[in-house]
């Protein structure tokens, strides 16, 4: 569904991914279409991770996808929120 400006409009208010393994070498490519949809929707995204290593790996994938989608401004918002 797209809005009047042609931007993808999400049918959902937000997304939650429990321990998704976004950066895991065996799962990374499988997540690409889903991540593109989620991040393009502009809806909030919450993720969890099994460990700090897993979280850092997932965050690297999210940053790369946000950059590829031209949404670098969202990266700074997340990183600033993590400092609090």
Protein Blocks (a to p, Z undefined) as FASTA:
>chain_A
ZZfkopacdfbfbdcdehkllmgmklmmmmmmmmmmmmmnopacddddfbfklmmmmmmm
mmmmmmmnopmmmmmmmmmmmmZZ
